[in-house]
Amino acid sequence: MNKLLKGAYDLHIHSAPDLLPRKMDDLEMAQRVIAAGMKGFAMKSHYFCTAERAAIVRKLYPACNAIGTISLNSSVGGINPFAVDMAGRAGAKLVWFPTVDSANEAVHLASAPAGKLPFWAKIKLDMKAEGIEAPLLSAVKDGKLTDNAVAVLDVIAKYNMILATAHVSHEETFALVKAAKERKVERVIITHVDFPSTFYEIEDQKKLVAMGAFVEHCYTTPATEKTTWEIAIAQIKAIGPSCVIIGTDLGQPAAIYPDEGMAIYAEKLLAAGFSEKNVVTMIATNSASLVE
């Protein structure tokens, strides 16, 4: 057991069952969370609500607080308040705005080399070839939030869920965070702030933090050279541990396990001069404040 992981949460894990190949399933991840001394994890699917899966994991492994989530892609009707209300009733705690069907993500995907498309992009291409094409999704139209986006925020507030910005544009993010504050959404995460399609400069991160949001850094982003460790650490130092959440975004078959990624990130932070207390704040305390 790694003492740095004691009490930690990873709020960004891709586990099976899933449409995409995954390194581990929910049950194996729960076992690893417990063995590592962590408290829990959030199971992310790009396609379906995971609240029911999380409930089964909590029953089988009470020592692991499994967190159900929903991602607002076309498979759940897009930015769909009805789907979010159902997720809330089922116990989901985290709502991601669009990821694979985000209009913003599509812009970045268009410039990706053909041989380096993510697995989810291949699914979209296969479906398109069969005449099934998901619409590109945005929370903003004509410079303002859509009615559905506002309605989703109200449902998030109703169930005291977490708003996560996922892969949306900066325009959408700022509009969502501003409206979230106005509509009594208490918990907001700016998703992987150093990821290419969602990269936020430090000044923008500071503005979002001032509006009440946490910023998330994930192991996979620097580990897969989508950014550098130096950039990630510099951003964290500029924002400060009190407003940062560390996750992994792991679950890819060829990658390491999420608990291993969390341990590596913790060591990177220590080596960069953060105290153990600072590290615990970013991998345990802040995440716990959102899900407990």
FIDOKE-956916 format. One record per residue (C-alpha): residue number from 1; residue in one letter; y, x, z. Coordinates in pm, 1 decimal. Each point is the difference from the previous one (the first is absolute). Layout:
<sites>
{num = NUM | residuo = A | yy = Y | xx = X | zz = Z};
...
</sites>
This chain:
<sites>
{num = 1 | residuo = M | yy = 0.0 | xx = 0.0 | zz = 0.0};
{num = 2 | residuo = N | yy = 340.7 | xx = 134.7 | zz = -102.7};
{num = 3 | residuo = K | yy = 245.6 | xx = -43.1 | zz = 289.1};
{num = 4 | residuo = L | yy = 287.0 | xx = -42.0 | zz = -246.6};
{num = 5 | residuo = L | yy = -163.4 | xx = -316.6 | zz = -136.3};
{num = 6 | residuo = K | yy = -40.1 | xx = -169.1 | zz = 337.3};
{num = 7 | residuo = G | yy = 140.4 | xx = -350.3 | zz = -30.3};
{num = 8 | residuo = A | yy = 96.4 | xx = 41.7 | zz = -366.1};
{num = 9 | residuo = Y | yy = 15.4 | xx = -273.0 | zz = -262.8};
{num = 10 | residuo = D | yy = -26.1 | xx = 50.1 | zz = -373.8};
{num = 11 | residuo = L | yy = 174.4 | xx = -298.8 | zz = -155.8};
{num = 12 | residuo = H | yy = -77.5 | xx = 94.9 | zz = -360.3};
{num = 13 | residuo = I | yy = -372.6 | xx = 31.8 | zz = -77.8};
{num = 14 | residuo = H | yy = -192.8 | xx = -106.4 | zz = -311.4};
{num = 15 | residuo = S | yy = -352.1 | xx = -85.9 | zz = 114.3};
{num = 16 | residuo = A | yy = -289.8 | xx = -188.6 | zz = -158.7};
{num = 17 | residuo = P | yy = -96.5 | xx = -262.3 | zz = -96.6};
{num = 18 | residuo = D | yy = 250.8 | xx = 28.5 | zz = -282.5};
{num = 19 | residuo = L | yy = 23.1 | xx = -30.1 | zz = -377.3};
{num = 20 | residuo = L | yy = 65.0 | xx = 374.2 | zz = -9.2};
{num = 21 | residuo = P | yy = -241.3 | xx = 274.7 | zz = 107.6};
{num = 22 | residuo = R | yy = 58.3 | xx = 94.7 | zz = 364.2};
{num = 23 | residuo = K | yy = -121.6 | xx = 285.0 | zz = 219.8};
{num = 24 | residuo = M | yy = -96.7 | xx = -219.8 | zz = 294.1};
{num = 25 | residuo = D | yy = -27.8 | xx = -365.2 | zz = 92.0};
{num = 26 | residuo = D | yy = 170.5 | xx = -183.5 | zz = 284.8};
{num = 27 | residuo = L | yy = -287.9 | xx = 52.0 | zz = 242.7};
{num = 28 | residuo = E | yy = -28.1 | xx = 373.3 | zz = -57.5};
{num = 29 | residuo = M | yy = 377.6 | xx = 29.8 | zz = 37.0};
{num = 30 | residuo = A | yy = -11.3 | xx = -185.9 | zz = 331.3};
{num = 31 | residuo = Q | yy = -268.4 | xx = 238.1 | zz = 122.7};
{num = 32 | residuo = R | yy = 210.3 | xx = 297.9 | zz = -102.8};
{num = 33 | residuo = V | yy = 312.0 | xx = -143.7 | zz = 165.7};
{num = 34 | residuo = I | yy = -184.5 | xx = -36.8 | zz = 329.0};
{num = 35 | residuo = A | yy = -161.1 | xx = 344.9 | zz = -23.3};
{num = 36 | residuo = A | yy = 340.5 | xx = 156.4 | zz = -71.3};
{num = 37 | residuo = G | yy = 160.2 | xx = -164.3 | zz = 303.4};
{num = 38 | residuo = M | yy = 227.7 | xx = -211.6 | zz = -218.1};
{num = 39 | residuo = K | yy = 83.4 | xx = -361.7 | zz = 84.0};
{num = 40 | residuo = G | yy = -16.6 | xx = -168.8 | zz = -338.2};
{num = 41 | residuo = F | yy = 74.5 | xx = -18.4 | zz = -369.1};
{num = 42 | residuo = A | yy = 137.7 | xx = -239.1 | zz = -261.5};
{num = 43 | residuo = M | yy = -225.6 | xx = -77.1 | zz = -294.9};
{num = 44 | residuo = K | yy = 195.2 | xx = -27.5 | zz = -324.4};
{num = 45 | residuo = S | yy = -121.8 | xx = -174.0 | zz = -312.6};
{num = 46 | residuo = H | yy = 218.0 | xx = -23.7 | zz = -308.6};
{num = 47 | residuo = Y | yy = -172.6 | xx = -328.1 | zz = -85.0};
{num = 48 | residuo = F | yy = -106.2 | xx = -208.7 | zz = 299.2};
{num = 49 | residuo = C | yy = 93.0 | xx = -85.0 | zz = 357.5};
{num = 50 | residuo = T | yy = -205.8 | xx = 208.1 | zz = 243.8};
{num = 51 | residuo = A | yy = 55.8 | xx = -210.0 | zz = 314.1};
{num = 52 | residuo = E | yy = -354.3 | xx = -137.0 | zz = 2.0};
{num = 53 | residuo = R | yy = -146.6 | xx = 346.9 | zz = -46.4};
{num = 54 | residuo = A | yy = 210.3 | xx = 126.9 | zz = 289.2};
{num = 55 | residuo = A | yy = -121.5 | xx = -281.2 | zz = 225.6};
{num = 56 | residuo = I | yy = -363.1 | xx = 96.1 | zz = -60.5};
{num = 57 | residuo = V | yy = 72.6 | xx = 366.9 | zz = 70.4};
{num = 58 | residuo = R | yy = 174.3 | xx = -85.7 | zz = 327.8};
{num = 59 | residuo = K | yy = -299.8 | xx = -209.2 | zz = 106.0};
{num = 60 | residuo = L | yy = -249.9 | xx = 275.2 | zz = -81.2};
{num = 61 | residuo = Y | yy = 220.0 | xx = 284.1 | zz = 131.2};
{num = 62 | residuo = P | yy = 231.9 | xx = -133.0 | zz = 273.2};
{num = 63 | residuo = A | yy = 127.9 | xx = 353.0 | zz = 68.3};
{num = 64 | residuo = C | yy = 154.1 | xx = 8.1 | zz = -349.0};
{num = 65 | residuo = N | yy = 302.9 | xx = -218.6 | zz = -66.1};
{num = 66 | residuo = A | yy = -58.1 | xx = -80.2 | zz = -367.2};
{num = 67 | residuo = I | yy = 314.2 | xx = -135.5 | zz = -166.3};
{num = 68 | residuo = G | yy = -16.5 | xx = -256.1 | zz = -280.6};
{num = 69 | residuo = T | yy = 256.3 | xx = 16.6 | zz = -280.8};
{num = 70 | residuo = I | yy = 102.1 | xx = -160.9 | zz = -327.5};
{num = 71 | residuo = S | yy = 156.9 | xx = 155.7 | zz = -311.4};
{num = 72 | residuo = L | yy = 211.6 | xx = -233.3 | zz = -211.9};
{num = 73 | residuo = N | yy = -146.3 | xx = 70.7 | zz = -342.1};
{num = 74 | residuo = S | yy = -105.9 | xx = -250.1 | zz = -266.2};
{num = 75 | residuo = S | yy = -346.9 | xx = -51.0 | zz = 149.1};
{num = 76 | residuo = V | yy = 160.9 | xx = -189.8 | zz = 289.7};
{num = 77 | residuo = G | yy = 263.4 | xx = -168.5 | zz = -215.3};
{num = 78 | residuo = G | yy = 257.8 | xx = 278.8 | zz = 19.5};
{num = 79 | residuo = I | yy = 290.4 | xx = -35.8 | zz = 241.3};
{num = 80 | residuo = N | yy = -158.6 | xx = -316.8 | zz = 130.4};
{num = 81 | residuo = P | yy = 105.3 | xx = -152.2 | zz = 333.9};
{num = 82 | residuo = F | yy = -307.3 | xx = -227.5 | zz = 2.4};
{num = 83 | residuo = A | yy = -234.4 | xx = 300.9 | zz = -13.2};
{num = 84 | residuo = V | yy = 197.8 | xx = 175.4 | zz = 272.0};
{num = 85 | residuo = D | yy = -16.4 | xx = -308.9 | zz = 222.3};
{num = 86 | residuo = M | yy = -377.7 | xx = -13.2 | zz = -46.1};
{num = 87 | residuo = A | yy = -19.1 | xx = 371.3 | zz = 85.4};
{num = 88 | residuo = G | yy = 208.2 | xx = -58.4 | zz = 312.0};
{num = 89 | residuo = R | yy = -224.2 | xx = -285.1 | zz = 110.1};
{num = 90 | residuo = A | yy = -301.0 | xx = 230.4 | zz = -50.5};
{num = 91 | residuo = G | yy = 154.4 | xx = 267.4 | zz = 221.6};
{num = 92 | residuo = A | yy = 135.1 | xx = 246.5 | zz = -255.6};
{num = 93 | residuo = K | yy = 271.1 | xx = 217.8 | zz = 149.4};
{num = 94 | residuo = L | yy = 139.9 | xx = 193.0 | zz = -295.4};
{num = 95 | residuo = V | yy = 145.4 | xx = -127.4 | zz = -328.8};
{num = 96 | residuo = W | yy = 48.7 | xx = 240.7 | zz = -287.6};
{num = 97 | residuo = F | yy = 229.7 | xx = -106.8 | zz = -281.8};
{num = 98 | residuo = P | yy = -139.5 | xx = 74.3 | zz = -351.5};
{num = 99 | residuo = T | yy = -188.3 | xx = 322.2 | zz = -62.4};
{num = 100 | residuo = V | yy = -212.6 | xx = 11.1 | zz = -317.6};
{num = 101 | residuo = D | yy = 195.0 | xx = -286.8 | zz = -160.3};
{num = 102 | residuo = S | yy = 345.6 | xx = 117.5 | zz = 103.0};
{num = 103 | residuo = A | yy = 246.0 | xx = 17.2 | zz = -288.8};
{num = 104 | residuo = N | yy = 136.5 | xx = 319.1 | zz = 155.7};
{num = 105 | residuo = E | yy = -344.1 | xx = 162.9 | zz = 8.2};
{num = 106 | residuo = A | yy = -58.0 | xx = -93.3 | zz = -364.7};
{num = 107 | residuo = V | yy = 305.2 | xx = 201.6 | zz = -104.8};
{num = 108 | residuo = H | yy = -143.2 | xx = 312.8 | zz = 161.9};
{num = 109 | residuo = L | yy = -352.1 | xx = -67.8 | zz = -125.1};
{num = 110 | residuo = A | yy = 124.1 | xx = -11.8 | zz = -359.3};
{num = 111 | residuo = S | yy = 79.4 | xx = 372.1 | zz = 14.8};
{num = 112 | residuo = A | yy = -330.1 | xx = 104.1 | zz = 160.5};
{num = 113 | residuo = P | yy = -241.4 | xx = 209.8 | zz = -211.9};
{num = 114 | residuo = A | yy = -278.9 | xx = -217.9 | zz = -143.4};
{num = 115 | residuo = G | yy = -268.7 | xx = 211.2 | zz = 165.8};
{num = 116 | residuo = K | yy = 158.0 | xx = -33.5 | zz = 344.4};
{num = 117 | residuo = L | yy = 26.5 | xx = -374.4 | zz = 35.7};
{num = 118 | residuo = P | yy = -94.9 | xx = -135.8 | zz = 343.0};
{num = 119 | residuo = F | yy = -315.7 | xx = -211.0 | zz = 22.5};
{num = 120 | residuo = W | yy = 202.9 | xx = -317.2 | zz = 46.0};
{num = 121 | residuo = A | yy = 185.3 | xx = 63.5 | zz = -326.2};
{num = 122 | residuo = K | yy = -332.3 | xx = 17.2 | zz = -183.8};
{num = 123 | residuo = I | yy = -90.2 | xx = -341.7 | zz = 140.1};
{num = 124 | residuo = K | yy = 327.7 | xx = -139.5 | zz = -132.5};
{num = 125 | residuo = L | yy = -67.1 | xx = 151.3 | zz = -343.4};
{num = 126 | residuo = D | yy = -355.0 | xx = -141.7 | zz = -6.9};
{num = 127 | residuo = M | yy = 128.8 | xx = -345.8 | zz = 87.9};
{num = 128 | residuo = K | yy = 280.0 | xx = 24.9 | zz = -255.4};
{num = 129 | residuo = A | yy = -257.7 | xx = 80.0 | zz = -269.0};
{num = 130 | residuo = E | yy = -173.4 | xx = -324.4 | zz = 98.1};
{num = 131 | residuo = G | yy = 323.9 | xx = -195.0 | zz = -31.9};
{num = 132 | residuo = I | yy = 69.3 | xx = -16.8 | zz = 375.1};
{num = 133 | residuo = E | yy = 336.7 | xx = 152.9 | zz = 80.4};
{num = 134 | residuo = A | yy = 165.5 | xx = -8.6 | zz = 340.9};
{num = 135 | residuo = P | yy = 376.1 | xx = -57.3 | zz = -4.6};
{num = 136 | residuo = L | yy = 221.6 | xx = 275.0 | zz = 134.2};
{num = 137 | residuo = L | yy = 143.1 | xx = -98.7 | zz = 335.0};
{num = 138 | residuo = S | yy = 341.9 | xx = 51.9 | zz = 154.7};
{num = 139 | residuo = A | yy = 158.4 | xx = -136.9 | zz = 316.3};
{num = 140 | residuo = V | yy = 342.8 | xx = 4.8 | zz = -166.8};
{num = 141 | residuo = K | yy = 132.2 | xx = -194.8 | zz = -297.9};
{num = 142 | residuo = D | yy = 356.7 | xx = 18.9 | zz = -130.7};
{num = 143 | residuo = G | yy = 101.0 | xx = 219.2 | zz = 293.3};
{num = 144 | residuo = K | yy = -126.6 | xx = -223.8 | zz = 279.2};
{num = 145 | residuo = L | yy = -326.1 | xx = -67.7 | zz = 181.0};
{num = 146 | residuo = T | yy = -217.4 | xx = -266.8 | zz = -157.3};
{num = 147 | residuo = D | yy = -60.7 | xx = -323.2 | zz = 188.9};
{num = 148 | residuo = N | yy = -365.7 | xx = 96.6 | zz = 45.8};
{num = 149 | residuo = A | yy = 94.5 | xx = 338.4 | zz = 146.7};
{num = 150 | residuo = V | yy = 227.1 | xx = -168.8 | zz = 253.6};
{num = 151 | residuo = A | yy = -271.6 | xx = -252.8 | zz = 82.0};
{num = 152 | residuo = V | yy = -248.4 | xx = 283.9 | zz = 55.9};
{num = 153 | residuo = L | yy = 241.4 | xx = 162.0 | zz = 244.5};
{num = 154 | residuo = D | yy = 18.9 | xx = -325.5 | zz = 192.4};
{num = 155 | residuo = V | yy = -380.4 | xx = -15.8 | zz = 23.2};
{num = 156 | residuo = I | yy = -12.7 | xx = 363.1 | zz = 116.2};
{num = 157 | residuo = A | yy = 249.6 | xx = -87.7 | zz = 273.4};
{num = 158 | residuo = K | yy = -196.3 | xx = -314.4 | zz = 91.9};
{num = 159 | residuo = Y | yy = -317.1 | xx = 199.8 | zz = 72.1};
{num = 160 | residuo = N | yy = 181.0 | xx = 313.9 | zz = 119.9};
{num = 161 | residuo = M | yy = -169.4 | xx = 203.5 | zz = -270.2};
{num = 162 | residuo = I | yy = 110.6 | xx = 336.2 | zz = -139.9};
{num = 163 | residuo = L | yy = 191.7 | xx = 22.3 | zz = -327.1};
{num = 164 | residuo = A | yy = -103.4 | xx = 305.7 | zz = -203.7};
{num = 165 | residuo = T | yy = 196.9 | xx = 72.3 | zz = -315.7};
{num = 166 | residuo = A | yy = -295.2 | xx = 141.5 | zz = -197.0};
{num = 167 | residuo = H | yy = 85.9 | xx = 110.1 | zz = -355.5};
{num = 168 | residuo = V | yy = 317.0 | xx = -198.5 | zz = -63.8};
{num = 169 | residuo = S | yy = 329.0 | xx = 144.8 | zz = -124.9};
{num = 170 | residuo = H | yy = 284.2 | xx = 123.4 | zz = 216.2};
{num = 171 | residuo = E | yy = 204.3 | xx = -305.8 | zz = -96.2};
{num = 172 | residuo = E | yy = -279.8 | xx = -226.2 | zz = 120.9};
{num = 173 | residuo = T | yy = -53.7 | xx = 201.8 | zz = 316.7};
{num = 174 | residuo = F | yy = 362.1 | xx = -11.5 | zz = 111.6};
{num = 175 | residuo = A | yy = 22.0 | xx = -371.6 | zz = -78.4};
{num = 176 | residuo = L | yy = -321.5 | xx = -71.2 | zz = 190.6};
{num = 177 | residuo = V | yy = 92.8 | xx = 204.3 | zz = 306.0};
{num = 178 | residuo = K | yy = 347.1 | xx = -155.0 | zz = 17.6};
{num = 179 | residuo = A | yy = -138.9 | xx = -352.4 | zz = -29.9};
{num = 180 | residuo = A | yy = -285.2 | xx = 78.4 | zz = 239.4};
{num = 181 | residuo = K | yy = 247.9 | xx = 84.3 | zz = 273.0};
{num = 182 | residuo = E | yy = 194.0 | xx = -319.8 | zz = -67.1};
{num = 183 | residuo = R | yy = -317.9 | xx = -210.0 | zz = 7.0};
{num = 184 | residuo = K | yy = -133.5 | xx = 143.2 | zz = 327.4};
{num = 185 | residuo = V | yy = -274.9 | xx = 221.3 | zz = -142.9};
{num = 186 | residuo = E | yy = -43.4 | xx = 249.5 | zz = 283.0};
{num = 187 | residuo = R | yy = -241.7 | xx = 253.0 | zz = -154.1};
{num = 188 | residuo = V | yy = 69.3 | xx = 189.1 | zz = -324.0};
{num = 189 | residuo = I | yy = -165.0 | xx = 304.0 | zz = -159.1};
{num = 190 | residuo = I | yy = 141.3 | xx = 181.7 | zz = -303.4};
{num = 191 | residuo = T | yy = -322.9 | xx = 98.1 | zz = -170.2};
{num = 192 | residuo = H | yy = -75.7 | xx = 367.6 | zz = -82.6};
{num = 193 | residuo = V | yy = 362.6 | xx = 107.0 | zz = -39.7};
{num = 194 | residuo = D | yy = -87.8 | xx = 325.8 | zz = -178.6};
{num = 195 | residuo = F | yy = -231.7 | xx = -155.9 | zz = -261.9};
{num = 196 | residuo = P | yy = 119.1 | xx = 46.2 | zz = -362.2};
{num = 197 | residuo = S | yy = 59.0 | xx = -365.5 | zz = -88.8};
{num = 198 | residuo = T | yy = 163.8 | xx = -77.6 | zz = 335.6};
{num = 199 | residuo = F | yy = 172.5 | xx = 329.3 | zz = 80.1};
{num = 200 | residuo = Y | yy = 296.5 | xx = -44.1 | zz = 235.3};
{num = 201 | residuo = E | yy = 261.5 | xx = 264.7 | zz = 56.6};
{num = 202 | residuo = I | yy = 71.2 | xx = 76.8 | zz = 364.3};
{num = 203 | residuo = E | yy = 332.8 | xx = -186.0 | zz = -4.3};
{num = 204 | residuo = D | yy = -170.4 | xx = -316.4 | zz = -122.9};
{num = 205 | residuo = Q | yy = -266.3 | xx = 35.8 | zz = 266.2};
{num = 206 | residuo = K | yy = 269.5 | xx = 29.5 | zz = 264.7};
{num = 207 | residuo = K | yy = 161.5 | xx = -320.9 | zz = -124.9};
{num = 208 | residuo = L | yy = -330.8 | xx = -185.6 | zz = 17.5};
{num = 209 | residuo = V | yy = -75.4 | xx = 134.2 | zz = 346.8};
{num = 210 | residuo = A | yy = 344.1 | xx = -115.6 | zz = 113.2};
{num = 211 | residuo = M | yy = -101.7 | xx = -347.2 | zz = -120.3};
{num = 212 | residuo = G | yy = -300.2 | xx = 7.6 | zz = 233.3};
{num = 213 | residuo = A | yy = -279.8 | xx = 135.6 | zz = -218.1};
{num = 214 | residuo = F | yy = -261.4 | xx = 267.1 | zz = 58.8};
{num = 215 | residuo = V | yy = -70.9 | xx = 245.5 | zz = -282.0};
{num = 216 | residuo = E | yy = -360.6 | xx = 84.5 | zz = -83.9};
{num = 217 | residuo = H | yy = -138.9 | xx = 336.1 | zz = -109.0};
{num = 218 | residuo = C | yy = -356.3 | xx = 17.9 | zz = -131.6};
{num = 219 | residuo = Y | yy = -235.8 | xx = 296.3 | zz = -16.3};
{num = 220 | residuo = T | yy = -106.4 | xx = -58.0 | zz = -360.4};
{num = 221 | residuo = T | yy = 348.9 | xx = 41.0 | zz = -145.4};
{num = 222 | residuo = P | yy = 42.2 | xx = 372.7 | zz = 74.3};
{num = 223 | residuo = A | yy = -375.4 | xx = 64.0 | zz = 5.3};
{num = 224 | residuo = T | yy = -27.8 | xx = -110.0 | zz = -364.4};
{num = 225 | residuo = E | yy = 323.9 | xx = 183.2 | zz = -91.4};
{num = 226 | residuo = K | yy = 198.7 | xx = -316.4 | zz = -71.1};
{num = 227 | residuo = T | yy = 253.1 | xx = 169.5 | zz = 225.9};
{num = 228 | residuo = T | yy = -7.4 | xx = 319.8 | zz = 205.8};
{num = 229 | residuo = W | yy = -70.0 | xx = 42.5 | zz = 369.3};
{num = 230 | residuo = E | yy = 340.9 | xx = 166.4 | zz = 27.3};
{num = 231 | residuo = I | yy = 178.1 | xx = -308.1 | zz = -135.3};
{num = 232 | residuo = A | yy = -201.6 | xx = -236.9 | zz = 218.1};
{num = 233 | residuo = I | yy = 64.5 | xx = 202.1 | zz = 317.7};
{num = 234 | residuo = A | yy = 369.4 | xx = 41.1 | zz = -82.5};
{num = 235 | residuo = Q | yy = 35.5 | xx = -376.2 | zz = -37.5};
{num = 236 | residuo = I | yy = -174.5 | xx = -61.7 | zz = 331.7};
{num = 237 | residuo = K | yy = 224.0 | xx = 251.6 | zz = 176.5};
{num = 238 | residuo = A | yy = 309.8 | xx = -164.5 | zz = -147.2};
{num = 239 | residuo = I | yy = -103.0 | xx = -349.7 | zz = 111.2};
{num = 240 | residuo = G | yy = -154.9 | xx = 91.7 | zz = 334.9};
{num = 241 | residuo = P | yy = -333.2 | xx = -94.3 | zz = 160.2};
{num = 242 | residuo = S | yy = 124.1 | xx = -324.8 | zz = 156.0};
{num = 243 | residuo = C | yy = 18.4 | xx = -171.1 | zz = -340.9};
{num = 244 | residuo = V | yy = -294.0 | xx = 160.5 | zz = -183.9};
{num = 245 | residuo = I | yy = -358.7 | xx = -122.8 | zz = -42.0};
{num = 246 | residuo = I | yy = -277.1 | xx = 228.0 | zz = -122.4};
{num = 247 | residuo = G | yy = -287.6 | xx = -153.6 | zz = -197.6};
{num = 248 | residuo = T | yy = -237.4 | xx = 134.0 | zz = -260.4};
{num = 249 | residuo = D | yy = -39.3 | xx = -235.3 | zz = -302.7};
{num = 250 | residuo = L | yy = -354.5 | xx = 140.2 | zz = -13.4};
{num = 251 | residuo = G | yy = -330.6 | xx = -151.0 | zz = -104.2};
{num = 252 | residuo = Q | yy = -38.1 | xx = 157.9 | zz = -345.1};
{num = 253 | residuo = P | yy = -363.1 | xx = 109.9 | zz = -55.4};
{num = 254 | residuo = A | yy = 77.3 | xx = 367.9 | zz = -63.7};
{num = 255 | residuo = A | yy = 250.3 | xx = 31.6 | zz = 285.3};
{num = 256 | residuo = I | yy = -50.7 | xx = 76.6 | zz = 366.9};
{num = 257 | residuo = Y | yy = -41.5 | xx = -273.4 | zz = 261.3};
{num = 258 | residuo = P | yy = 315.1 | xx = -164.7 | zz = 137.6};
{num = 259 | residuo = D | yy = -50.4 | xx = 132.0 | zz = 353.7};
{num = 260 | residuo = E | yy = -26.4 | xx = 351.0 | zz = -147.3};
{num = 261 | residuo = G | yy = 322.6 | xx = -55.7 | zz = -193.5};
{num = 262 | residuo = M | yy = 177.8 | xx = -117.9 | zz = 315.1};
{num = 263 | residuo = A | yy = -115.9 | xx = 310.5 | zz = 185.4};
{num = 264 | residuo = I | yy = 126.7 | xx = 227.9 | zz = -277.3};
{num = 265 | residuo = Y | yy = 338.3 | xx = -174.3 | zz = -6.2};
{num = 266 | residuo = A | yy = 25.3 | xx = 34.5 | zz = 378.3};
{num = 267 | residuo = E | yy = -68.8 | xx = 373.6 | zz = -26.9};
{num = 268 | residuo = K | yy = 258.0 | xx = 34.2 | zz = -279.4};
{num = 269 | residuo = L | yy = 259.7 | xx = -163.8 | zz = 223.7};
{num = 270 | residuo = L | yy = -83.8 | xx = 228.3 | zz = 292.5};
{num = 271 | residuo = A | yy = 24.0 | xx = 304.1 | zz = -225.3};
{num = 272 | residuo = A | yy = 341.7 | xx = -121.7 | zz = -118.7};
{num = 273 | residuo = G | yy = 131.2 | xx = 6.9 | zz = 355.8};
{num = 274 | residuo = F | yy = -51.0 | xx = -356.7 | zz = 120.1};
{num = 275 | residuo = S | yy = -122.1 | xx = -34.3 | zz = 358.0};
{num = 276 | residuo = E | yy = -329.2 | xx = -170.7 | zz = 83.7};
{num = 277 | residuo = K | yy = 206.1 | xx = -285.1 | zz = 143.4};
{num = 278 | residuo = N | yy = 183.7 | xx = -35.2 | zz = -332.8};
{num = 279 | residuo = V | yy = -329.6 | xx = -4.0 | zz = -188.4};
{num = 280 | residuo = V | yy = -145.3 | xx = -268.3 | zz = 228.1};
{num = 281 | residuo = T | yy = 313.2 | xx = -206.2 | zz = -55.5};
{num = 282 | residuo = M | yy = -49.9 | xx = 9.5 | zz = -377.6};
{num = 283 | residuo = I | yy = -376.8 | xx = -53.3 | zz = -17.5};
{num = 284 | residuo = A | yy = -53.6 | xx = -227.9 | zz = 298.8};
{num = 285 | residuo = T | yy = 299.4 | xx = -140.0 | zz = 188.0};
{num = 286 | residuo = N | yy = 205.3 | xx = -127.5 | zz = -293.4};
{num = 287 | residuo = S | yy = -296.4 | xx = -159.2 | zz = -177.9};
{num = 288 | residuo = A | yy = -122.4 | xx = -159.9 | zz = 321.7};
{num = 289 | residuo = S | yy = 342.6 | xx = -153.2 | zz = 53.3};
{num = 290 | residuo = L | yy = -46.2 | xx = -183.9 | zz = -329.7};
{num = 291 | residuo = V | yy = -356.2 | xx = -128.1 | zz = 35.1};
{num = 292 | residuo = E | yy = -57.2 | xx = -54.1 | zz = 370.8};
</sites>
